[in-house]
Amino acid sequence: MTGARVNEIAQLLLSDVLADDGVYYLNLESDNESGKKLKNANARRKIPLHSKLISLGFIDYVNALKDAGYTRLFPELKPHKTKGYGRPVSAWFNESLLAGRLKLERNRSKSFHSFRHSVSTLLKEKGVSSELRAQLLGHVRGETETEVRYSKDLKPIHMIEVVEKIDFSLPDIAEFNIPDGLDAVRDALRRKRGKQTG
């Protein structure tokens, strides 16, 4: 529900979840110290959080992770040397979920990256301009020199309307269980430590 690249999401710090003018958003930017990398300069942006994510408990989960002493949104992920933090997420999603659980043929036509295509197509169908879609997806903004060079990104309060148009009419899911989520993070970290020492 963000249109973000898998690595952009996987490498997020808890401090990247911010609020401005009453709108929560993800602050996507490079940071050598924390190992965050973006595909290019256009990928630097602020993505408002969809109200559905907030109602499912996302902000409460972020705060619970902070209270538990974590700094990353996904503390169990370790970066791949060249593919970054998104590599284990893509591998799990594409191989374990799509091919394993859902038994979908792995012909590369469906992957985690398909979400970006779906978001772009849906927003185009709903009449969102190419410039606003480009800002949300982290692409070049505008088609003319004036648009590319002189136009500034809209603030989250102005982009929330675009994000709220992302609706795939999926069945409702249960609110996120924060204690179970924290237990899953601890368990994943324990298993990773066990593999490193064993």
Secondary structure, DSSP 8 states (H G I E B T S, - for coil): -----HHHHHT-BGGGEEEETTEEEEEE--BTTTTB--SSGGG-EEEE--HHHHHTTHHHHHHHHHHTT--BSSTT---BTTTBTHHHHHHIIIIIIIIIIS----SSSSSTTHHHHHHHHHHHHTT--HHHHHHHHT----SSHHHHHH-----HHHHHHHHTT------------HHHHHHHHHHHHHHHHHHHH-
